[in-house]
Amino acid sequence: MEHLAKGLIAIAAGLCMGIGAIGPAIGEGNAVGKALEGMARQPEAAGTLRTNMILGCAITETTGIYALVVALLLIFMF
């Protein structure tokens, strides 16, 4: 029975990372795409757009890091 529980925990950790990584990937892709469109339209605003894009990507990535932390806790705590 213990092997079954360990297997289910491993599956849960994998799902946690898989589902938890979809949101940041989509969000960062959209942010970078829109920033590049804005830079192509207004090259003089590239510095401001780049700074805001990097800040937004960093904030978006925190959800992926939280999913990693939860997955690691599932693996090593149980």
VORO-931452 format. One record per residue (C-alpha): x, y, z. Coordinates in Angstrom, 1 decimal. Example, Ala and Ser with C-alpha at 12.3 -4.5 7.8 and 13.67 -1.06 7.14 Angstrom:
// residues 2
12.3:-4.5:7.8 .
13.7:-1.1:7.1 .
//
This chain:
// residues 78
0.0:0.0:0.0 .
2.9:2.3:0.7 .
4.2:2.0:-2.9 .
0.7:3.0:-4.2 .
0.8:6.1:-2.0 .
4.3:7.1:-3.2 .
3.2:6.6:-6.8 .
0.1:8.7:-6.4 .
2.2:11.4:-4.7 .
4.6:11.4:-7.7 .
1.7:11.7:-10.1 .
0.3:14.6:-8.1 .
3.6:16.3:-8.1 .
3.9:15.9:-11.9 .
0.4:17.2:-12.4 .
1.2:20.1:-10.1 .
4.2:21.1:-12.2 .
2.5:20.4:-15.5 .
-0.6:22.4:-14.8 .
1.2:25.0:-12.8 .
3.6:25.7:-15.7 .
0.9:26.2:-18.4 .
-0.3:29.6:-17.0 .
3.1:31.3:-16.8 .
4.1:30.0:-20.2 .
1.0:31.4:-21.9 .
1.2:34.7:-19.9 .
4.8:35.3:-20.7 .
4.4:34.4:-24.3 .
1.5:36.9:-24.6 .
3.5:39.6:-22.8 .
6.6:39.2:-24.9 .
4.6:39.1:-28.1 .
2.7:42.3:-27.3 .
5.9:44.0:-26.2 .
7.6:43.1:-29.4 .
4.6:44.4:-31.4 .
4.8:47.6:-29.5 .
8.6:47.9:-30.0 .
8.0:47.4:-33.8 .
5.4:50.1:-33.9 .
7.3:52.6:-31.7 .
11.0:51.9:-31.5 .
11.6:55.0:-29.3 .
9.5:53.4:-26.5 .
11.5:50.2:-26.6 .
13.4:50.9:-23.3 .
10.2:51.4:-21.3 .
8.5:48.5:-22.9 .
11.4:46.2:-22.3 .
11.6:47.2:-18.6 .
7.9:46.7:-18.1 .
8.0:43.4:-19.9 .
10.8:42.0:-17.8 .
9.1:43.0:-14.6 .
5.8:41.5:-15.8 .
7.5:38.2:-16.8 .
9.2:38.0:-13.4 .
5.9:38.5:-11.6 .
4.2:35.9:-13.9 .
7.0:33.4:-13.3 .
6.3:33.4:-9.5 .
3.3:31.1:-10.1 .
5.5:28.6:-11.7 .
7.9:28.8:-8.8 .
5.1:28.3:-6.4 .
4.0:25.2:-8.3 .
7.6:23.8:-8.1 .
7.7:24.4:-4.4 .
4.4:22.6:-3.9 .
5.6:19.7:-6.0 .
8.8:19.4:-4.1 .
6.9:19.5:-0.8 .
4.7:16.7:-2.0 .
7.6:14.6:-3.0 .
9.8:15.1:0.1 .
7.2:15.6:2.9 .
5.1:12.5:2.3 .
//
